Amino acid sequence: MSEKIYIGSGKKKTFNNGGEIISITIGLDGLKELYEKYGFETDAGKKKLKLNVSARREVDQYGNTHYVTVDTWKPEQQPASGQDDFEDDTIPF
């Protein structure tokens, strides 16, 4: 498991009508470097960086109820072999 990269925090807000939101603040320092390391580009050419928002066990000294981390998970790249994963080309049915 890799070390968490904290990038922001948030506060859960409840309204009189029962509605709730989580207002988050993201730090922009080093964001370009984080994108270069963990970001990706969609098929449509849009640049994205996945983030995780998690509830804190306890409210911190600033009233934050949530924290934001960079999602650093990347699938392992499989070498392109040009062949299917099957050991032989026979189909048993």
TAPE-V882744 format. One line per field, one symbol per residue. ss: DSSP state (~ for helix, > for strand, _ for the rest). psi: psi as a letter, one per 40 degrees, with the letter a starting at -180 (. if undefined). burial: b if it has 24 or more other C-alpha atoms within 12 Angstrom, else e. A space follows every 50 residues. Layout:
ss=???
psi=???
burial=???
This chain:
ss=_____>>>>>>>>>_____>>>>>>>____~~~~~~~~_>>_____>>__ >>>>>__________>>>>>_______________________
psi=hiihhheaiihhhhideeiiihhihhhehedddddddeiihideehhihh ihhihidihaeeeheiihihhehhihhhhheeiieidieihe.
burial=eeeebbbbbbbeeeeeeeeeeeebeeeeeeeeebeeeeeeeeeeeeeebb bebbeeeeeeeeebbbbbbbbeeeeeeeeeeeeeeeeeeeeee
